[in-house]
């Protein structure tokens, strides 16, 4: 409960800082030469609690670091990025001879859409996927921490790849 609250506080703080128009030197324009963009909180259709905050924060960080666009409030934005986490699934990757799971693969599937303030879709991609492998622990707390770390890795990698695709207009 406290951990979930901390994630939301971190996202809100990031949004406040990003809303001020802060940015680092970027790597290129977004589709439609958007220079001011807002990021809507991701819609989470998965069963992974808090994933929307992790993915939203990762995308905002990547926008600040790797694009020429400033992250601003919706009212000041030329476009808004919407995303849906369609699924986050776990699968056994390897097992011991006693059939105990040793490694798991976490996979995520997302949809992205950049919408102009006129409501026109400027850019979109569906079924964008990424995965990460982690080692299973016999302790529930350690196993959950490893899974959360894997989800964070996926969020960071998805954000990097999606911003790169946007900048390349693919």
C-alpha positions in Angstrom: 0.0 0.0 0.0 2.8 2.4 1.0 4.8 1.4 -2.1 1.9 2.1 -4.4 1.4 5.5 -2.8 5.1 6.3 -3.3 4.9 5.4 -7.0 1.9 7.7 -7.5 3.6 10.5 -5.6 6.7 10.1 -7.8 4.6 10.3 -10.9 2.7 13.4 -9.7 6.0 15.1 -8.9 7.4 14.2 -12.3 4.3 15.6 -14.0 4.6 18.8 -12.0 8.3 19.2 -13.0 7.6 18.2 -16.6 4.6 20.6 -16.7 7.0 23.5 -16.2 8.4 22.7 -19.6 11.7 21.3 -18.4 13.7 19.3 -20.9 17.2 18.2 -21.7 18.7 18.5 -25.2 16.7 16.2 -27.4 17.3 13.9 -30.3 14.6 14.9 -32.8 11.1 16.1 -33.4 7.9 14.1 -32.7 5.4 13.3 -35.5 3.8 16.4 -36.9 6.7 18.5 -35.6 5.0 18.6 -32.2 7.1 20.8 -29.9 4.8 20.7 -26.8 3.3 17.3 -25.8 1.3 16.1 -22.8 1.3 12.5 -21.7 -2.0 11.0 -20.4 -1.8 8.4 -17.6 -1.6 5.0 -19.4 -4.8 2.9 -19.3 -3.9 -0.3 -17.6 -5.9 -3.3 -18.8 -3.4 -5.8 -17.2 -3.6 -7.3 -13.8 -0.3 -5.7 -12.8 -1.2 -3.1 -10.2 0.6 0.2 -10.6 2.0 -0.6 -14.1 0.3 2.5 -15.5 2.3 4.8 -13.2 5.6 2.9 -14.0 5.0 3.1 -17.8 3.8 6.7 -17.8 6.8 7.9 -15.8 9.2 6.0 -18.0 7.7 7.6 -21.2 7.8 11.1 -19.8 11.5 10.6 -18.7 12.4 9.4 -22.2 10.5 12.2 -23.9 12.5 14.7 -21.8 15.8 13.0 -22.5 15.4 12.0 -26.2 13.2 14.3 -28.1 13.0 18.0 -29.0 9.5 18.2 -27.5 8.7 19.7 -24.1 6.4 17.8 -21.8 3.6 20.2 -20.7 0.1 20.2 -19.3 -2.7 19.3 -21.7 -3.9 22.8 -21.9 -0.5 24.0 -23.3 0.1 20.9 -25.5 -0.1 20.7 -29.3 -0.7 16.9 -28.9 -1.3 14.3 -26.3 0.2 10.8 -26.1 -2.3 8.1 -25.1 -1.3 4.6 -24.3 -3.0 1.4 -23.2 -1.2 -1.5 -21.5 -3.2 -4.3 -23.1 -1.5 -7.1 -21.1 1.4 -8.0 -18.9 1.9 -11.7 -18.7 4.2 -14.1 -16.9 5.5 -17.3 -18.3 7.8 -20.0 -17.0 11.1 -19.9 -19.0 13.1 -22.6 -17.3 12.5 -25.3 -14.7 14.5 -27.5 -12.4 14.4 -31.3 -12.8 11.8 -31.2 -9.9 9.6 -29.0 -12.1 10.1 -25.8 -10.0 10.3 -22.6 -12.0 13.8 -21.0 -12.1 13.2 -18.2 -14.6 10.2 -16.3 -15.7 9.6 -14.1 -18.7 7.4 -11.0 -18.2 5.9 -9.7 -21.5 3.9 -6.6 -22.1 1.8 -5.5 -25.0 0.8 -1.9 -25.5 -1.0 0.5 -27.9 0.2 4.1 -28.5 -1.5 7.0 -30.1 -0.4 10.7 -30.5 -3.5 12.9 -30.9 -3.4 16.6 -31.9 -5.4 19.1 -30.0 -7.9 19.0 -32.9 -8.5 15.4 -32.2 -6.7 14.1 -35.2 -4.5 11.0 -34.8 -1.0 12.1 -35.8 0.8 8.8 -35.2 -0.1 5.4 -33.7 1.1 1.8 -33.2 -0.8 -1.2 -32.0 0.4 -4.4 -30.2 3.9 -3.0 -29.4 5.6 -5.6 -27.3 8.6 -6.1 -25.1 9.7 -8.8 -22.6 12.3 -9.3 -19.8 13.5 -12.4 -18.0 14.0 -12.6 -14.3 15.2 -15.3 -11.8 12.5 -16.6 -9.5 13.1 -16.6 -5.8 11.6 -18.9 -3.3 10.8 -15.9 -1.1 7.7 -14.1 -2.1 9.0 -10.6 -1.3 12.2 -11.2 -3.3 10.3 -12.7 -6.2 7.8 -9.8 -6.3 10.7 -7.3 -6.2 12.4 -9.1 -9.2 9.1 -9.0 -11.1 8.7 -5.3 -10.4 12.3 -4.7 -11.6 11.5 -6.6 -14.8 8.4 -4.5 -15.4 10.5 -1.3 -14.9 13.0 -2.6 -17.4 10.3 -3.3 -19.9 8.8 0.2 -19.3 12.2 1.8 -19.9 12.9 -0.2 -23.0 9.4 0.3 -24.5 9.7 4.1 -23.9 13.1 4.3 -25.6 11.9 2.3 -28.6 8.6 4.1 -28.9 10.2 7.6 -28.8 12.7 6.4 -31.4 9.9 5.2 -33.6 8.0 8.5 -33.2 11.1 10.5 -34.1 11.7 8.4 -37.1 8.0 8.7 -38.0 7.5 4.9 -38.3 
